[in-house]
């Protein structure tokens, strides 16, 4: 097990399923998969390079987090913005130049 910092440790995951996953996603992440403790979840190995910035990120009281599946963020973000600001479909299309 290796350390990202003194609080966060990780293990590189290996095996045929990991290889298959990496092959299918190599256009986005080709650095492998790691298991991080705590909490023991699997994540792209690229996380090692950003872990400290993420852990020190300051969250503000009025921040809105939109968590989606890959490649769904843009539309979910627009939908959330629309709901939060009482936007109509016409306003969104006008702002997006659609």
Secondary structure, 3 states (H helix, E strand, C coil): CEEEECCEEEEEECCHHHHHHHHHHCCCCCCCEEEEECCCEEEEHHHHHCHHHHHCCCCCCCCCCCCCCCCCHHHHHHHHHHHHHCCCHHHHHHHCCC
